[in-house]
């Protein structure tokens, strides 16, 4: 529309503005499209490629005016009869079709100044309620609000089937200076697949990006984000959560079953079980086995199966391999209903460089460092988060809070903490730069870790975090207030390494390596330890735990049973990877299910029964768990019997009945073996790993009967018990009374 003289009227869009909209490169589309007041009248503008005519209607269908084309590229504008800003709709005509659409550019912003402030400050702890895709009713219209952080992009659009994946159709509003883009799209609802199209700072079109805050994603190999169902999940775990909030995890039993959901069990055709099927099968199995927690290898969305989830891209989305987010919530709710906690492997240490992910997100190193010395991980060929950037730290902190909040998870096991703490991790001289103090500590990561732990513990009572940290960094599980990193627990990788090394030696040589089993007690209470026999020990050519034991077939089973008995008696929380509870013979294969048919063999079924009984004893005897992390809970009774490879120690917890653990790591039966104890009276044999029901020789001390400790002075102790020590076996005795 032009004046009779051919000049553009002042209320009309400039040709340069129109060209920017049509080309999809306009940096501020909301300043052109939608409704705009021009003096005492209102103007509407629209871009609809292929349209020949556009009529403007109110939401109730009343005609408001007609828009005229400016050129032939689909840009329309015109004066309309409204008295103020309100959502409008267009009746669009093309040579082949007609349809009605509500104009997304006629809506105001959903986010507000407070969002901008807290986002910019990095202190917004509910970002997952503002960023991403959220179905809602806005200004009386149902649709979905999309928001994204991309401060260096010159244009960001939502694309999907709803707009033909055309980035020119739905460019977003930029909220400066926070660098946030948003748009409300009427008519887009749950189930819609979408991505973001970004134009970088140099005007380059970037690969389509998945939503960093997407709460649902497509099943691989597809990589789109999915608008998640906003309906809140109805939880039934109120009693569990209330009891959890009152519990001290350090002084509670914690025996964890580590699981890769895709290979625990499968359908006969090889297909994976769904979250609901896992709730029906895995949860009762874990309960019946006496484990207190399930720890899941990462189930955040990831494109590559062999990464086992440790290369995550959809940090807010439970993987679609097993169902939708509600299915995962039902799994957790089912576990809580049977008294089982759920721990998630959480991976903030690195992220993959797949083009639809976070790498070089807005055309710049946004989530990672630009310098590869800080932003690239040589071990995994992945990017490293820029922990010092407040928006990046906030993204990860919000993610941790999201899983605890929306899915009621009991804990987060944080992967690869050591790689975060050290600037020179897996790097040679010249491949890293010292920090401002001249050291190799990543001070930004340290600050980030402390804040994650502080925020999660403050927000979710009874939850906990666990560090997989492989060095001697001090105070990993000490409170932040006392200078620690603030984790609740730390994996004791030293225990795993030393004890498996010992168990792999022939019994005749173990006398020369006695310290492999005693050394760990020198530092056992420096942290709150979890004793992990994890997936890392049974893959990549390392063999199964059974194959790590020395000896022939009988010896390997006996050694494994004795080892489990020793570990369950040893101070520290317990963790066992799936399949090792029945002595899986082959190392773990993520492409298939566990070898459940082995349970038909008595030796394997015996190990399974032993693990169940060990869990039963551990969970019911306070002396075995009540002081797992405190030195008063442990005392050596026999620590220096190198010649016989026998160990004996005391476990206690306050006024609870004490427990004595005796392990004989040779195949020799030892009769008349004297063990000093703190109390005279009756001691009951709770566990004998050589019992016939476990596949042993049934050598021992009256089965589950009692053993009498006689008074006297035995190496400074007031009493002693005389035992028969079975071959390659561990005994656990509980004091019953005078």
N, C-alpha and C positions, 0 to 999 in steps of 0.2 A: 504494500500500500504506500503510495507516494502522493504528494500534493499535485494539484493541477499543473503546477509549474515543473513537476518532475523531481522536486527536491524531497528528501526524506524528512518526514515530520519528526519533531523533537522526541516524541514518545516512542518512536520506533527503534528497534535494535540496529546498531551499526553493522555494516557489512562485515567488518572484521570479527565482531562477536558472533554473527551468524556462521561465518566460515569456521570459527573455532568449534562451535557446537556440532556442525555437520561433519567436521573432520574428526570429532571425538578428542580434541586436544585442549578444550577450554578448561582453565584451571579453576574456575568458579562458576559452574553451570547454573547454580541456584540464583546467581545475579542476573541471569538472562531468562531462563525458563520459569514456568509457573506463573503466579499472580504478582503483579507489581502496581502499586499506586502511582499515578502520574497526575499530580495536582488534584483535581476534583473528580477524577475518573480512574477506573482500573483497567489494566491490560493483562491479557493472558497470552502466553507463548508456549509453543509445543514443537517438539521435533519427532516426527513419525515418518520414517523412510517409506516411500511409496504411496503416501496418502495424497488424495486429490482434493479432499474437502474435510473440514473438521468443524463440527458444531459443539458449542459449549453448553453443558447442562449442570444444574445443581445436583446434589446427591439424591434429591427426591424426584429428579427428572424434569424440572422446570427449565425451559430454554433460557439461556443467558446471552447468547450472541453467536456470531459466526467468525471463525478465524480465516484470514486470507493468507495465501501462500506468498512467501518471499523467495522467488526463484522456483526451481524445479527439484530441489534436493530434499524436500520434506520439512522445511521450516515454515511454521505458521504463526501468526500473531493477529491480535485485534482487540478492540475495546469491548468490554462485556459489562452487563448490568448487575454488578454486585456492589454492596455498600461497605464491605470489609473483607479481610482475608478469611477464607474458609475452603475446605477441600472441594474441588470441582471434578467433573468428569467430562470426557470427550466422546462424542459420537464420530468415529473415524470412518471415512469412506475411501475405498480404493477401486480401481476398475474391476476388481474381482470379488471384493468382499466388503462387509461393513461390520463394525463391532463397537462396543462401548468399553471405555477404560477410565479408571479413576487416575487423575494426574498425580504422580508421586511428588512433583515439584511444587504442588500447592499446599503441602504440609509444612508445618514449622519443625524445628529441631526437637529431637527427643532428649538428647543430652543437654545438660545445663552448665552454668558457670562453675558450680561446685565440682562437677565431674572434671571439668577442665583443670581446675586448681589441683585436685588430689591426684589426677592422672599425671600432671606435670611434676608434681612433688614426689611421685613414686610411692605414695602412702595409701592409695586406694586399695582396700582389702576385699572389695566385692567387684573387681573388674569383670569377672565372669558373668555378672548380672547386667553389665553395660556393653561390653564388647562381644563380638560374635553375632549370631543370628537369633533374634528373640521374637517369636510370634506374640502379637498383642493386639488389642484394640486401641487405636490412637485417633483422637479427634473424631470418634464415633465410627471409625472404619477398621475392619479387621485386616491384618497384614503382618508383615515381619519387618522389624527394625534391624538394620545391619550397621555395625561399627567396626572400625579398623584403625590401628596405629600405623602410619606410614608417612612420617614427617618430611621425607625428601622426595616423595612422589609428586609429580605435577598434575596428575589426574588419576583417580581411582574409581572403578566402576564395579558394580555387582553384575555378574553374568551367569546365565543358566538357561535351561530350557524355556523358562518363562519370557525370555527376551531374545531367543535365538542365539545366545552366546555372543551378542553384539555389544561391545563396550561403549558404543555411542548412545545406547538407549537409556541406561541408568547410571550416569556419572554421579558421584556422591558429593555431599557438602563437606568442605574442609573447615575444621574448627581450629583456627590459629589462636595462640601459638602452640597448642598442645600437639599439633600434627595428627589429629584424629579426623577421620572421615566417617560420615554417617549418611544414611538414607532410610526412609520408611517406604516400603513397597507394598501398596494395597493389593490384596488378593493372593499374595504369596504366603503359603502356609507350611505346616509340618510335612516333611517328606520331600520338599523341593531340593534339588541338587544345585549347588552353586559354587563358584570360585570368585576370586577378585582379579580384575584386569588392571594392571598398574602401568603408568607411563613414568619412566624414570626421570631423574633430574636433567638429563641431556636430551629429553624428548623421545627416548627409545622405549618401544613397547617391550615389556618384560614377559617371561613365561607366566601363564596363568598360575595364581597362587591359591592353595588351600587356605582356609580360614584358620589362623593360629588359635582362635578361641572356639572353633567348632566343637559342639558337644556330641556330634555324630558324624560319621564319615562313610563313604561308599566302601564296599568290599573290594579288596585288591583283586585284580590289578588296576581297577579304577581308582582315581585319586580325588574325586570331588568331595566337597563338604556337603552335609545334609542338614536342613533345618530340622532341629529336634523337636519332638512333642513337648510342649511346655507344661503339660499336666503334671503337677507334683506327685511324686511317688508316695503311696500310703504305706508307711512303715509300721511294722508290728513288733519292733524290737525295743520298745520303751523300757521294759524291765531290765533287759540286758544292758542298755546304754546307761541307765541309772546306776546299776551295780558297777559297771566299768568305771564310771566317774569317781567312785569311792575306792577303787582298787589301786594299790601301789604295785606296778608291774615288776619292780625289782624284788619284791617279797612275795610274788605270786608265781605259781607254776607256769612255765612257758616252754612247751614242747611243740616245735613248729614242723609242719609237713610242707616242704617246698615243692611247688607244682608248676609244670609247664602245661597249661590247659589243653594245648593242641595235641599232646602226645601221652597224656595220662591213660586215656582209654579212647577207643574210636569205634565207630559203627563198623559192621562187617564189611561194608563197601569202602572203608578207609576214610569216610567222612568224619569231620570233627563233631564232638558233642556240643550242644548249645549250652548257654548259660543255665537254662532251666534244667536240662538233662544233667549237667554237672551238679546242680543243686540237689537233684534226686539221687545221684550216684556217689559223687565225690564227698559231699558233706557227711552223709551217714557213715561212709567208710572211715573218714577222718575221726568222726566221733567214736565209732566202735574201736578204732585203734588207740584211742586215748590221747590223741594229740589235742592241744589246746588252741592252736592257730594253724591257718593255711597261709602260706606265703606264696603269692603269685608272681612268677616271672612277668615282666612288664606286659600289661594288656592295653596300654595306651596305643593308639592306632599307629601302625608301622607298615611300610610297603613291602618289606623283604622278610619272608618267613625264616630263613636261616639266621637272621639276626636275633631271633627269639624275643623280639620286642625291645632290644637294647639300642635300636636305631629308630627312635620314635619321631613321628612328625605331628600326629594329632594328639597333643599332650592333654587335651580335655575330653577326648573321645574314647570310650571303651571300644576295643577293636570289633569291627563288624564280623570277624571270623566266627564268632559264637552267638551273635544276636545283636539286639539293640540296647541302648543304655538302660531301659527299664528292665530288660532281662538280666543285666549285670546287677542292678539294684535288688532284684528278686533273689539272685544268688547270695548276695551279702545278707539279706534279710533272713533267708533260709539258714545260713550258717549261724547267725546270731540266735535264731530260734532254737538251735540245738547246742548253744553254748560255745560255739567256735568263733574265734576272732579271725579277721581277715587282714593280712598285711600285703601291701603292694610294693613291688620293686619300682622305685622311682628314679628316673634318669635325667638329672639336671647337669651332668658333667659334659655332655656333648650332644650334637644333633647332626643328622645326615645332610648331605649337600644336594639331595634330589631337587630338581628344579622347581617342583611345586611346593617345596617346604620353605623354611625360614632363611636359607642361605641367600645373601645378597638380596634381601626381601624387597626393598623399594628402590633398587638400583645402587644401593650403598651397603656397606657392612653395618647393618642395623642391629641385628641380634648378636653378631659376632664381632671380634676385633678385626680391623682391617689388616693389621700386622700379623702375618702367619705365625710369628713367634708366640703370639698370644691367642690367635684366633683359629688355629688349625691343629688338629690332634694327629701326630704321626703314626700312632699305633692303629687307629681305627679309620684313618682317612676321613675324619669328620670335622665339623666346625665346633668351636668352643664358645660358649656364651660369654658375652661381655658383662661379667658380674658387677663391674663398677658403674655401669649405666643404670640409672635408677629405674627407667621404664622396663629394662630387661629383668632386673632383679624383681621388680613388682610382678612381672608376667609369671616368673617361676614361683614366687611366694604365693601368688593367687592360685596357681595350679596345685600346689601342695594343699592349700586350704580347701580348694574345690573338692578334691577327692575325699577329704575327711568330712566335709560339710554335706555334700550332695549324696555321697555313697556310704557314709557312716563307717568308713574304714577305720580299723583299730590302730594301724601303724604304717609308716613308710620306711622301707629299707632303701637307703640312699646309695646308689651304685657309684663305684669308682671315685670315692671321696679323695683318695690320695692324689689322683690326677688333677683334682681341682686345687688342692692345697699347695702344690709345688710348681713353680714356674719352669723348673728344669726337668719335670717329669718326662721320662723317655726322650730326653733331648741331650745332644752332645754339646760341648763347649762351643760357643759361637751361635748356637741355635736358640738361645734364650737370653733375655736381659734381666738383670737384677732389679729388685724393687727399690723404692726410694730410700730404703735403709741399707741397701747393699746386699740384701739377703735373697734367698731363693723362694721365700714364702709368697704366695699369691694373696696379698693383703685384702684385695677386693673380694676374692672368693671366701676368705675367712670371715669377713664382715657379713657377706651374704648368708653363709651357712649359719652363723649365729642368729641372724634375724629370722631365717626360716624356722629354726628350732624354737626361738622365743615366741614367734607368732602362732605356731601350731600348738604348742603346749598351752598358751594362754587361751586359745579359742576352743580347744577340744579336750576337756578333762578326761583323763584316763587313756588318752592316745599316747603314742610314743614314736620315736624315730630311732633307726638303727643305722649305724655307719658301716659300710664295707670300706675299711681303712687299713691299708697293708703296711703302714710304717709305725714308727714309735712316736708319732706326734703326741705331745702331752695333753691330757685332759680332754680327749675326744668326747667322753661321756660324762664330763663334769659340767656343772651348771655354768651358763654364761656369766652369771653374777660373780662367780669365783674364778673367772678367767678361762673357763673351758669353752668347747665348741657347742655344748648344749644338747648333744645327742642323748637319748635315753640309754642306748646300748651300743656296743661295738663288736663286730665279728672278731673272734679270737683266731686269726689265721695262723698264728704261731702254734697254738694247740693242735690245729689240724695238721700242719706240716710235720711237727715233731712226732706226734703219736702215730701217724700213718707211716712215717719213716721207720719207727720202732716196730710196728706190726708187720712190716714187709721183710724184716730180718728173720733168719732162721733162729728158733728158740735157743740153740746152743751158743749163738753169738750175742744174745740180748744182754747177757751179764756185762758186756763191755759198753753197752749203750743205755745203761740204767737211767742216766740223767735225762734222756729224751722224755721220760715220763715224769721226772721230778722237777725239771727246770721251770716248767710253766707255772708252778706254784710260787715262784719268786715274784711273779708279776700278776698273778691271777686276780688280785683285788685292786690293781691300779686303775682298772676301768670296770664298767658294768658289762661283762662279757656274755656273748652268745657263742656257743661251741658249734661251728658250722661244718657239716659234711654236705656240701652244696653241689649243685649241678656242675660247677667248675672243676670238680675233682673226678668226674666220671664221663668225660667227653674229650674229643680231640686226641684220641689215642692214649688217654690215661687209663682206660679200663674201668671196670666196676670196682666197688669197694671190696667185693669178694675176691676179685682177681689180684687186689693189692696185698692180700694176706699171704703169708708164707705157708709152705707145706703142700701136701697132697690135698685131695678133695675134702677128706675128713678134717684135716688140719686147718684148711681155709675156713670151713664153716665154724669149727670150734674157736679159731682165732677171732672171727668176726663177732661171734656171740660174746666172747670174753671182752672184746673191745667195746661193744655196745654197753655191756654191764658196767665197765670201767667209766665210760663217758657219762652214762646216766647217773652214776654216783659222784662224779667229779663236779666241783662248783662251777656254775654257769648255766645259762639257759641252753636248750637243746634245739638243733635244727638238722633235719634229715631230708635229703632229696628223694623224691618219689622213686619207687622201685627198690631202693636200698633196704626198705623195711622187710622185704622178702628175699633179699640177696640176689637181685638181678645179676645174671651172669655176664651179659654183654654190657658194654658201655652204652650210655644213653644215646638214642637215635631220635631226633626231633621229627623225623619223617614217618614214624610209626608208633603204635601203642606199646606200652610196657608188655613184658612177656608174662602175662597173667597165668598162662598154662603151667608155669613153674610151680604154682601153689599145689598142683597135684602131687608133687614130690615131697615126701616127709621132711627132708632137710630144709627146703625152702619154706614150707608151712611152719616148721619149727621156729625159724628165725622170725617169721611174722608174729607168731604167738609170743615170742620173747619180747619183741618191741612193744606189743600191746601191753604185756605185763609190766615191762619197765615203765611205760607211761602211766599205768595204773598205780604202781608203787610211787613214782615220782610225784604224781598229782595228789596222792592221798597221805603222804608222809611229810609233814612240815619241815623236818630236819633236812630233807633232800632239796628243798626249794626256798625255804624261808630266809636263808642267808647266803644265797647264791653269789651275791656280790660283795660280801663283807667278810673280813678275815676271821671273825669269831665263829663263822660257820664251818671252818675247816681246821683239822689238826692231824698231822701225821702220827700214825701209830707205828708203822714200820716203813721206813723210807730208804734203808740202806742194805737190804738183803739182795745184793747184786748176784751172789752165787746162785740163788734159787729163783731169781726174777719174780719175787713176790713183793707186792705192795699192799699196805693196809692203812686206811685213814678213817678219821671220825668226821661225821657230819652232824651238826646240831643247829638248833634255832630256838633261842630263848628257853622256855620251860618245856618245849616239846621233847618227846622221847628221842634220844640220840640214835644214830645209825652208824654201823661199822661196815665199810666196804673193803673186801679182800680180793685181790686179783693174783692168780697164778698164771704167768705167761710162759710156762713150759709144759710139755705133754707128760710130765712126771706127776703121779699121784703122791701127795705129801701127807702122810698120816702123822698124828700127834703134833701138829704144828700149833705153837702157842702164840696167841695174839693178845697183847695187853689191852685192857679196856677200862673205861672210867667208872663202871658200875658193876658190882656183883649182882647176880640174879639171872633171870631168864631172858635170853635173846632169841628171837624168832627168825628163822631163815625165810626172808621174803622173796629172794631171787637166788637161784642157782642156775647159771647159764649152761651147766652141763646136764640139767635135768632131761629125762627121757622125752618129755613132751616137747622139748625144744630141739630134739635130735641129738642129744648128748648121750654119755655113757651111764648116766644116772648114779654117778659117784657123788657122795656128799655126806650130809649130816642130818639124817632122819627126815629127809624131804622138807615139808613145810612145818616140821615140828619145832621144838624149842631146844636151845643149847644153854647149859648152865655155866655162867662165869663164876669162878671160885675166888674168894677173897685172898689177898696176899699182896706182897710187894713185888710187882713184875715191872722191872725197868722204870720204877717210880710211879707205876700205876697201882691203884688199889685192888685190881682184879685182873683175871685173864681167862680166856676161853681156849680150849684145846680142840682143834679142828682137823678134819680131813679135807685137804684142798684138792678138788677135782682137777683133772688135767686141762690146761688151757681154758680156764674158767674164772668167772667172777662171782663172788657171793655178796649179797647185801643182807645184813642182819639188823633187825630193829629191836630195841630194848623194850621188854614187856613189863618188867617189874621185879620185885624181890622173889 
